[in-house]
Amino acid sequence: MIFAQITKIVDPMAAKLDRWFDASVRFVPNLIIAILVLVFFRYLAKYGSRVVERVLGKASQNIALVSLVSALTRIAIVTTGLFFALGVLGLDKTVTSLLAGAGVLALALGFAFQDLTTNFISGAFIAIQRPIKVGDVIETNGFTGRVLSIGLRSVKMDNFAGQQVELPSKDIFQKPILNFTYSGERRVSLECGVSYTDDLNIVEKLVLTTVNDLGFLSKKKVSEFNFIRFGENSIDFELLFWIDQTKTGPGAAKSTAIKAIKKAFDQNGISIPSPVSWHEAQLRAAITRPPAGFADADRPEALK
Protein backbone atom coordinates (compact mmCIF):
# COMPACT_ATOMS: atom_id res chain seq x y z
CA MET A 1 0.00 0.00 0.00
CA ILE A 2 2.73 2.39 0.95
CA PHE A 3 4.64 1.58 -2.23
CA ALA A 4 1.50 2.19 -4.28
CA GLN A 5 0.95 5.57 -2.64
CA ILE A 6 4.58 6.54 -3.24
CA THR A 7 4.24 5.47 -6.84
CA LYS A 8 1.18 7.66 -7.29
CA ILE A 9 3.17 10.65 -6.06
CA VAL A 10 6.44 9.94 -7.86
CA ASP A 11 5.03 8.96 -11.26
CA PRO A 12 3.45 12.38 -12.03
CA MET A 13 6.62 14.14 -10.91
CA ALA A 14 8.74 11.86 -13.06
CA ALA A 15 6.47 12.41 -16.03
CA LYS A 16 6.68 16.19 -15.56
CA LEU A 17 10.47 16.01 -15.24
CA ASP A 18 10.57 13.97 -18.45
CA ARG A 19 8.53 16.62 -20.24
CA TRP A 20 10.79 19.34 -18.90
CA PHE A 21 13.83 17.44 -20.04
CA ASP A 22 12.37 16.89 -23.50
CA ALA A 23 11.46 20.59 -23.72
CA SER A 24 14.97 21.54 -22.57
CA VAL A 25 16.53 19.30 -25.20
CA ARG A 26 14.33 20.85 -27.88
CA PHE A 27 15.11 24.34 -26.47
CA VAL A 28 18.90 23.91 -26.59
CA PRO A 29 19.23 24.33 -30.39
CA ASN A 30 17.13 27.50 -30.28
CA LEU A 31 19.24 28.79 -27.39
CA ILE A 32 22.44 28.10 -29.33
CA ILE A 33 21.02 29.84 -32.39
CA ALA A 34 19.94 32.82 -30.26
CA ILE A 35 23.46 33.09 -28.77
CA LEU A 36 24.97 32.90 -32.25
CA VAL A 37 22.59 35.64 -33.40
CA LEU A 38 23.65 37.87 -30.51
CA VAL A 39 27.35 37.24 -31.22
CA PHE A 40 26.82 37.98 -34.92
CA PHE A 41 24.99 41.22 -34.24
CA ARG A 42 27.60 42.19 -31.66
CA TYR A 43 30.36 42.02 -34.25
CA LEU A 44 28.09 43.58 -36.85
CA ALA A 45 27.48 46.53 -34.48
CA LYS A 46 31.21 46.91 -33.91
CA TYR A 47 32.14 47.06 -37.59
CA GLY A 48 28.99 48.98 -38.54
CA SER A 49 29.77 51.75 -36.05
CA ARG A 50 33.31 51.96 -37.42
CA VAL A 51 32.03 52.36 -40.97
CA VAL A 52 29.57 55.05 -39.89
CA GLU A 53 32.30 56.85 -37.94
CA ARG A 54 34.64 56.75 -40.94
CA VAL A 55 32.01 58.03 -43.38
CA LEU A 56 30.73 60.78 -41.08
CA GLY A 57 34.30 61.77 -40.22
CA LYS A 58 34.80 62.77 -43.84
CA ALA A 59 31.52 64.70 -44.01
CA SER A 60 31.73 66.50 -40.66
CA GLN A 61 34.55 67.76 -38.43
CA ASN A 62 32.32 67.66 -35.36
CA ILE A 63 33.82 64.86 -33.26
CA ALA A 64 30.91 64.89 -30.81
CA LEU A 65 28.37 64.34 -33.58
CA VAL A 66 30.41 61.55 -35.17
CA SER A 67 30.81 59.77 -31.83
CA LEU A 68 27.11 60.14 -30.99
CA VAL A 69 25.90 58.76 -34.33
CA SER A 70 28.42 55.93 -34.13
CA ALA A 71 27.23 55.00 -30.63
CA LEU A 72 23.55 55.17 -31.66
CA THR A 73 24.30 52.92 -34.64
CA ARG A 74 25.98 50.36 -32.40
CA ILE A 75 23.08 50.42 -29.92
CA ALA A 76 20.50 50.09 -32.70
CA ILE A 77 22.24 47.06 -34.24
CA VAL A 78 22.68 45.32 -30.88
CA THR A 79 19.03 45.99 -29.97
CA THR A 80 17.91 44.55 -33.30
CA GLY A 81 19.98 41.43 -32.63
CA LEU A 82 18.41 41.10 -29.17
CA PHE A 83 14.91 41.19 -30.66
CA PHE A 84 15.86 38.56 -33.23
CA ALA A 85 17.30 36.32 -30.50
CA LEU A 86 14.13 36.64 -28.41
CA GLY A 87 12.09 35.78 -31.49
CA VAL A 88 14.17 32.63 -32.05
CA LEU A 89 13.50 31.62 -28.45
CA GLY A 90 9.76 32.03 -29.04
CA LEU A 91 9.44 35.02 -26.72
CA ASP A 92 7.39 37.10 -29.15
CA LYS A 93 5.23 38.57 -26.40
CA THR A 94 8.35 39.70 -24.58
CA VAL A 95 9.55 41.47 -27.73
CA THR A 96 6.20 43.24 -28.05
CA SER A 97 6.29 44.31 -24.42
CA LEU A 98 9.85 45.61 -24.77
CA LEU A 99 8.95 47.61 -27.86
CA ALA A 100 5.91 49.13 -26.15
CA GLY A 101 7.94 49.95 -23.05
CA ALA A 102 10.72 51.53 -25.14
CA GLY A 103 8.17 53.70 -26.95
CA VAL A 104 6.62 54.92 -23.71
CA LEU A 105 10.05 55.55 -22.19
CA ALA A 106 11.21 57.50 -25.26
CA LEU A 107 8.05 59.62 -25.18
CA ALA A 108 8.46 60.37 -21.47
CA LEU A 109 12.13 61.27 -21.89
CA GLY A 110 11.29 63.47 -24.86
CA PHE A 111 8.86 65.55 -22.78
CA ALA A 112 11.14 65.61 -19.73
CA PHE A 113 14.23 66.73 -21.63
CA GLN A 114 12.61 68.75 -24.40
CA ASP A 115 15.15 71.59 -24.37
CA LEU A 116 18.08 69.20 -24.19
CA THR A 117 16.71 67.17 -27.10
CA THR A 118 16.14 70.33 -29.14
CA ASN A 119 19.73 71.43 -28.49
CA PHE A 120 21.11 68.06 -29.54
CA ILE A 121 19.07 68.00 -32.76
CA SER A 122 20.03 71.61 -33.52
CA GLY A 123 23.67 70.80 -32.86
CA ALA A 124 23.46 67.86 -35.24
CA PHE A 125 22.04 70.07 -38.01
CA ILE A 126 24.74 72.70 -37.38
CA ALA A 127 27.41 70.02 -37.68
CA ILE A 128 25.90 68.68 -40.92
CA GLN A 129 25.09 72.00 -42.63
CA ARG A 130 28.19 73.77 -41.23
CA PRO A 131 26.96 77.40 -41.36
CA ILE A 132 29.83 78.25 -39.02
CA LYS A 133 33.25 76.76 -38.33
CA VAL A 134 35.73 76.98 -35.49
CA GLY A 135 37.68 80.23 -35.89
CA ASP A 136 34.87 82.15 -37.62
CA VAL A 137 34.02 85.63 -36.36
CA ILE A 138 30.23 85.79 -36.06
CA GLU A 139 27.47 87.92 -34.62
CA THR A 140 24.34 86.22 -33.30
CA ASN A 141 21.86 86.56 -30.44
CA GLY A 142 23.36 89.96 -29.58
CA PHE A 143 26.91 88.60 -29.16
CA THR A 144 29.96 89.08 -31.39
CA GLY A 145 33.04 86.90 -31.13
CA ARG A 146 35.24 84.15 -32.50
CA VAL A 147 33.93 80.57 -32.45
CA LEU A 148 36.02 78.42 -30.11
CA SER A 149 34.14 75.11 -30.29
CA ILE A 150 30.98 73.65 -31.79
CA GLY A 151 29.33 70.92 -29.72
CA LEU A 152 26.00 69.17 -29.92
CA ARG A 153 24.61 71.03 -26.90
CA SER A 154 26.22 74.46 -27.26
CA VAL A 155 28.59 76.72 -29.20
CA LYS A 156 31.38 78.54 -27.34
CA MET A 157 32.64 81.97 -28.43
CA ASP A 158 35.37 84.40 -27.40
CA ASN A 159 33.75 87.87 -27.22
CA PHE A 160 37.10 89.73 -27.68
CA ALA A 161 36.75 91.16 -24.17
CA GLY A 162 38.33 88.34 -22.20
CA GLN A 163 35.08 86.44 -21.60
CA GLN A 164 33.78 83.20 -23.04
CA VAL A 165 30.18 83.11 -24.24
CA GLU A 166 28.36 79.76 -24.41
CA LEU A 167 25.17 79.77 -26.48
CA PRO A 168 22.70 76.85 -26.74
CA SER A 169 22.74 75.15 -30.12
CA LYS A 170 19.03 75.83 -30.67
CA ASP A 171 19.63 79.60 -30.40
CA ILE A 172 22.43 79.40 -32.97
CA PHE A 173 20.34 77.24 -35.29
CA GLN A 174 17.07 79.20 -35.02
CA LYS A 175 18.42 82.79 -34.97
CA PRO A 176 20.14 84.78 -37.76
CA ILE A 177 23.93 84.50 -37.92
CA LEU A 178 26.19 87.23 -39.31
CA ASN A 179 29.41 85.50 -40.38
CA PHE A 180 32.24 87.98 -40.91
CA THR A 181 34.73 85.28 -41.92
CA TYR A 182 32.60 83.57 -44.58
CA SER A 183 34.15 85.37 -47.58
CA GLY A 184 37.49 86.15 -45.93
CA GLU A 185 36.89 89.87 -46.58
CA ARG A 186 35.12 92.63 -44.70
CA ARG A 187 34.01 96.13 -45.63
CA VAL A 188 34.94 99.05 -43.41
CA SER A 189 32.99 102.33 -43.47
CA LEU A 190 34.59 105.66 -42.61
CA GLU A 191 32.89 109.08 -42.59
CA CYS A 192 34.56 112.48 -42.52
CA GLY A 193 34.02 116.07 -43.66
CA VAL A 194 36.05 118.76 -45.41
CA SER A 195 35.75 122.51 -45.61
CA TYR A 196 33.49 124.19 -48.17
CA THR A 197 36.57 125.97 -49.55
CA ASP A 198 38.41 122.75 -50.47
CA ASP A 199 38.45 121.29 -53.98
CA LEU A 200 36.27 118.18 -53.79
CA ASN A 201 37.92 116.48 -56.75
CA ILE A 202 41.31 116.80 -55.09
CA VAL A 203 39.84 115.51 -51.81
CA GLU A 204 38.38 112.41 -53.49
CA LYS A 205 41.57 111.60 -55.37
CA LEU A 206 43.74 112.15 -52.30
CA VAL A 207 41.60 109.96 -50.02
CA LEU A 208 41.42 107.05 -52.49
CA THR A 209 45.15 107.20 -53.22
CA THR A 210 45.99 107.27 -49.50
CA VAL A 211 43.73 104.36 -48.58
CA ASN A 212 44.67 102.21 -51.56
CA ASP A 213 48.32 102.42 -50.51
CA LEU A 214 47.54 100.61 -47.23
CA GLY A 215 48.88 97.08 -47.28
CA PHE A 216 45.91 95.27 -45.77
CA LEU A 217 43.29 96.10 -48.43
CA SER A 218 41.66 93.34 -50.45
CA LYS A 219 42.93 93.01 -53.98
CA LYS A 220 39.60 91.70 -55.27
CA LYS A 221 37.37 94.71 -54.59
CA VAL A 222 37.87 98.43 -55.13
CA SER A 223 37.33 101.20 -52.60
CA GLU A 224 34.31 103.48 -52.93
CA PHE A 225 34.18 107.22 -52.23
CA ASN A 226 30.96 109.24 -52.10
CA PHE A 227 30.05 112.72 -50.89
CA ILE A 228 26.90 112.18 -48.84
CA ARG A 229 25.67 115.51 -47.39
CA PHE A 230 26.09 119.25 -46.96
CA GLY A 231 26.79 119.63 -43.27
CA GLU A 232 26.46 122.73 -41.12
CA ASN A 233 30.12 123.64 -41.57
CA SER A 234 31.49 120.86 -43.78
CA ILE A 235 30.82 118.72 -46.82
CA ASP A 236 30.69 115.14 -45.55
CA PHE A 237 31.89 112.07 -47.41
CA GLU A 238 31.82 108.31 -46.87
CA LEU A 239 34.69 105.98 -47.68
CA LEU A 240 34.07 102.23 -48.09
CA PHE A 241 37.05 99.89 -48.39
CA TRP A 242 37.52 96.13 -48.11
CA ILE A 243 40.18 94.52 -45.94
CA ASP A 244 41.83 91.12 -45.92
CA GLN A 245 41.00 89.79 -42.45
CA THR A 246 44.03 87.52 -42.46
CA LYS A 247 46.18 90.66 -42.23
CA THR A 248 44.22 92.91 -39.86
CA GLY A 249 40.87 93.45 -38.18
CA PRO A 250 38.25 96.12 -38.93
CA GLY A 251 39.04 98.20 -35.86
CA ALA A 252 42.76 98.42 -36.52
CA ALA A 253 42.17 99.00 -40.24
CA LYS A 254 39.81 101.92 -39.59
CA SER A 255 42.22 103.50 -37.10
CA THR A 256 45.13 103.22 -39.54
CA ALA A 257 43.05 104.70 -42.35
CA ILE A 258 41.98 107.67 -40.21
CA LYS A 259 45.59 108.46 -39.28
CA ALA A 260 46.75 108.16 -42.90
CA ILE A 261 43.95 110.41 -44.22
CA LYS A 262 44.57 113.02 -41.51
CA LYS A 263 48.28 113.09 -42.36
CA ALA A 264 47.55 113.42 -46.08
CA PHE A 265 45.09 116.28 -45.44
CA ASP A 266 47.66 118.12 -43.30
CA GLN A 267 50.35 117.76 -45.96
CA ASN A 268 48.04 119.08 -48.71
CA GLY A 269 46.38 121.91 -46.82
CA ILE A 270 42.92 120.33 -46.59
CA SER A 271 41.08 121.12 -43.39
CA ILE A 272 38.60 119.06 -41.42
CA PRO A 273 36.19 121.57 -39.79
CA SER A 274 35.53 120.97 -36.14
CA PRO A 275 31.88 120.73 -34.98
CA VAL A 276 30.30 123.94 -33.75
CA SER A 277 30.23 123.95 -29.96
CA TRP A 278 27.10 124.78 -27.98
CA HIS A 279 28.59 128.05 -26.69
CA GLU A 280 29.59 129.10 -30.21
CA ALA A 281 26.10 128.35 -31.50
CA GLN A 282 24.57 130.44 -28.71
CA LEU A 283 26.96 133.31 -29.49
CA ARG A 284 26.03 133.24 -33.17
CA ALA A 285 22.32 133.20 -32.31
CA ALA A 286 22.76 136.16 -29.97
CA ILE A 287 24.55 138.16 -32.65
CA THR A 288 21.84 137.60 -35.26
CA ARG A 289 18.91 137.95 -32.80
CA PRO A 290 17.34 141.52 -32.83
CA PRO A 291 17.00 143.40 -29.53
CA ALA A 292 13.71 143.20 -27.66
CA GLY A 293 11.11 145.62 -29.04
CA PHE A 294 12.62 145.70 -32.52
CA ALA A 295 10.14 145.14 -35.29
CA ASP A 296 11.23 143.01 -38.23
CA ALA A 297 10.98 146.05 -40.44
CA ASP A 298 13.51 147.88 -38.25
CA ARG A 299 16.20 145.22 -38.67
CA PRO A 300 19.18 146.13 -40.87
CA GLU A 301 19.03 144.79 -44.41
CA ALA A 302 21.98 142.54 -43.75
CA LEU A 303 20.07 140.70 -41.01
CA LYS A 304 16.69 140.39 -42.75
ZAKEFI-320119 format. One record per residue (C-alpha): residue number from 1; residue in one letter; x, y, z. Coordinates in steps of 0.1 Angstrom, whole numbers, plus 5000, padded with zeros to 4 digits. Each point is the difference from the previous one (the first is absolute). Layout:
ZAKEFI-320119
NUM,a,X,Y,Z
...
end
This chain:
ZAKEFI-320119
1,m,5000,5000,5000
2,i,5027,5024,5010
3,f,5019,4992,4968
4,a,4969,5006,4979
5,q,4994,5034,5017
6,i,5037,5009,4994
7,t,4996,4990,4964
8,k,4970,5022,4995
9,i,5020,5030,5012
10,v,5032,4992,4982
11,d,4986,4991,4966
12,p,4984,5034,4993
13,m,5032,5017,5011
14,a,5021,4978,4978
15,a,4978,5005,4971
16,k,5002,5038,5004
17,l,5038,4998,5004
18,d,5001,4980,4968
19,r,4979,5026,4982
20,w,5023,5027,5013
21,f,5030,4981,4989
22,d,4986,4995,4965
23,a,4991,5037,4998
24,s,5035,5009,5011
25,v,5015,4978,4974
26,r,4978,5016,4973
27,f,5008,5034,5014
28,v,5038,4996,4999
29,p,5003,5004,4962
30,n,4979,5032,5001
31,l,5021,5013,5029
32,i,5032,4993,4981
33,i,4986,5017,4969
34,a,4989,5030,5021
35,i,5036,5003,5015
36,l,5015,4998,4966
37,v,4976,5027,4988
38,l,5011,5023,5029
39,v,5036,4993,4993
40,f,4995,5008,4963
41,f,4982,5032,5007
42,r,5026,5010,5025
43,y,5028,4998,4975
44,l,4977,5016,4974
45,a,4994,5029,5023
46,k,5037,5004,5006
47,y,5009,5002,4963
48,g,4969,5019,4991
49,s,5008,5027,5024
50,r,5035,5003,4987
51,v,4987,5004,4964
52,v,4976,5027,5011
53,e,5027,5017,5020
54,r,5023,4999,4970
55,v,4974,5013,4975
56,l,4987,5028,5023
57,g,5036,5010,5009
58,k,5005,5010,4964
59,a,4967,5019,4998
60,s,5002,5018,5033
61,q,5028,5013,5023
62,n,4978,4999,5030
63,i,5015,4972,5021
64,a,4971,5000,5025
65,l,4975,4994,4972
66,v,5020,4972,4984
67,s,5004,4983,5034
68,l,4963,5003,5008
69,v,4988,4987,4967
70,s,5025,4971,5002
71,a,4988,4991,5035
72,l,4964,5002,4989
73,t,5007,4977,4971
74,r,5017,4975,5022
75,i,4971,5000,5025
76,a,4974,4997,4972
77,i,5017,4970,4985
78,v,5005,4982,5033
79,t,4963,5007,5009
80,t,4989,4986,4967
81,g,5021,4968,5007
82,l,4984,4997,5034
83,f,4965,5001,4985
84,f,5010,4974,4975
85,a,5014,4977,5027
86,l,4968,5003,5021
87,g,4980,4992,4969
88,v,5021,4968,4994
89,l,4993,4990,5036
90,g,4963,5004,4995
91,l,4996,5030,5023
92,d,4980,5021,4976
93,k,4978,5015,5027
94,t,5032,5011,5018
95,v,5012,5018,4969
96,t,4966,5017,4996
97,s,5001,5011,5037
98,l,5036,5013,4996
99,l,4990,5020,4969
100,a,4970,5015,5017
101,g,5020,5008,5032
102,a,5028,5016,4979
103,g,4975,5022,4981
104,v,4984,5012,5033
105,l,5034,5006,5015
106,a,5012,5020,4969
107,l,4968,5021,5001
108,a,5005,5008,5037
109,l,5036,5009,4996
110,g,4992,5022,4970
111,f,4976,5020,5021
112,a,5022,5001,5031
113,f,5031,5011,4981
114,q,4984,5020,4972
115,d,5025,5029,5000
116,l,5030,4976,5002
117,t,4986,4980,4971
118,t,4994,5031,4980
119,n,5036,5011,5006
120,f,5014,4967,4990
121,i,4980,4999,4967
122,s,5009,5036,4993
123,g,5037,4992,5006
124,a,4998,4971,4977
125,f,4985,5022,4972
126,i,5027,5026,5006
127,a,5027,4973,4997
128,i,4985,4987,4968
129,q,4992,5033,4983
130,r,5031,5018,5014
131,p,4988,5036,4998
132,i,5028,5009,5024
133,k,5034,4985,5007
134,v,5025,5002,5028
135,g,5020,5032,4996
136,d,4972,5019,4983
137,v,4991,5035,5012
138,i,4962,5002,5003
139,e,4973,5021,5015
140,t,4968,4983,5013
141,n,4976,5004,5029
142,g,5015,5034,5008
143,f,5035,4986,5004
144,t,5031,5005,4978
145,g,5030,4978,5003
146,r,5022,4973,4986
147,v,4987,4964,5000
148,l,5021,4978,5024
149,s,4981,4967,4998
150,i,4969,4985,4985
151,g,4983,4973,5021
152,l,4967,4983,4998
153,r,4986,5018,5030
154,s,5016,5035,4996
155,v,5024,5022,4981
156,k,5028,5018,5019
157,m,5012,5035,4989
158,d,5028,5024,5010
159,n,4984,5035,5002
160,f,5033,5018,4995
161,a,4996,5015,5035
162,g,5016,4971,5020
163,q,4968,4981,5006
164,q,4987,4968,4986
165,v,4964,4999,4988
166,e,4982,4967,4998
167,l,4968,5000,4979
168,p,4975,4971,4998
169,s,5000,4982,4966
170,k,4963,5007,4994
171,d,5006,5038,5003
172,i,5028,4998,4974
173,f,4979,4978,4977
174,q,4968,5020,5003
175,k,5013,5036,5000
176,p,5017,5020,4972
177,i,5038,4997,4999
178,l,5023,5027,4986
179,n,5032,4983,4989
180,f,5028,5025,4995
181,t,5025,4973,4990
182,y,4979,4983,4973
183,s,5016,5018,4970
184,g,5033,5008,5017
185,e,4994,5037,4993
186,r,4982,5027,5019
187,r,4989,5035,4991
188,v,5009,5029,5022
189,s,4981,5033,4999
190,l,5016,5034,5009
191,e,4983,5034,5000
192,c,5017,5034,5001
193,g,4994,5036,4988
194,v,5021,5027,4983
195,s,4997,5037,4998
196,y,4977,5017,4974
197,t,5031,5018,4986
198,d,5018,4968,4991
199,d,5001,4985,4965
200,l,4978,4969,5002
201,n,5016,4983,4970
202,i,5034,5003,5017
203,v,4985,4987,5033
204,e,4986,4969,4983
205,k,5032,4992,4981
206,l,5021,5005,5031
207,v,4979,4979,5023
208,l,4998,4971,4975
209,t,5037,5001,4993
210,t,5009,5001,5037
211,v,4977,4971,5009
212,n,5010,4978,4970
213,d,5036,5002,5011
214,l,4992,4982,5033
215,g,5014,4965,4999
216,f,4970,4982,5015
217,l,4974,5008,4974
218,s,4984,4972,4979
219,k,5012,4997,4965
220,k,4967,4987,4987
221,k,4978,5030,5007
222,v,5005,5037,4995
223,s,4994,5028,5025
224,e,4970,5023,4997
225,f,4999,5037,5007
226,n,4968,5020,5001
227,f,4991,5035,5012
228,i,4968,4995,5021
229,r,4988,5033,5014
230,f,5004,5037,5004
231,g,5007,5004,5037
232,e,4997,5031,5022
233,n,5036,5009,4995
234,s,5014,4973,4978
235,i,4993,4978,4970
236,d,4999,4964,5013
237,f,5012,4970,4981
238,e,4999,4962,5005
239,l,5029,4977,4992
240,l,4994,4962,4996
241,f,5030,4977,4997
242,w,5004,4962,5003
243,i,5027,4984,5022
244,d,5016,4966,5000
245,q,4992,4987,5034
246,t,5030,4977,5000
247,k,5022,5032,5003
248,t,4980,5022,5023
249,g,4967,5006,5017
250,p,4973,5026,4993
251,g,5008,5021,5030
252,a,5038,5002,4994
253,a,4994,5006,4963
254,k,4976,5029,5006
255,s,5024,5016,5025
256,t,5029,4997,4976
257,a,4980,5015,4971
258,i,4989,5030,5022
259,k,5036,5008,5009
260,a,5012,4997,4964
261,i,4972,5022,4987
262,k,5006,5026,5027
263,k,5037,5001,4991
264,a,4993,5003,4963
265,f,4975,5029,5007
266,d,5026,5018,5021
267,q,5026,4997,4973
268,n,4977,5013,4973
269,g,4984,5028,5019
270,i,4965,4984,5002
271,s,4982,5008,5032
272,i,4975,4980,5020
273,p,4976,5025,5016
274,s,4993,4994,5037
275,p,4964,4997,5011
276,v,4984,5032,5012
277,s,4999,5000,5038
278,w,4969,5009,5020
279,h,5015,5033,5013
280,e,5010,5010,4965
281,a,4965,4993,4987
282,q,4985,5020,5028
283,l,5024,5029,4992
284,r,4990,4999,4963
285,a,4963,5000,5009
286,a,5005,5030,5023
287,i,5018,5020,4973
288,t,4972,4994,4974
289,r,4971,5004,5025
290,p,4984,5035,5000
291,p,4997,5019,5033
292,a,4967,4998,5018
293,g,4974,5024,4987
294,f,5015,5001,4965
295,a,4975,4994,4972
296,d,5011,4979,4971
297,a,4998,5031,4978
298,d,5025,5018,5022
299,r,5027,4973,4995
300,p,5030,5009,4978
301,e,4998,4987,4965
302,a,5030,4977,5006
303,l,4981,4982,5028
304,k,4966,4997,4983
end
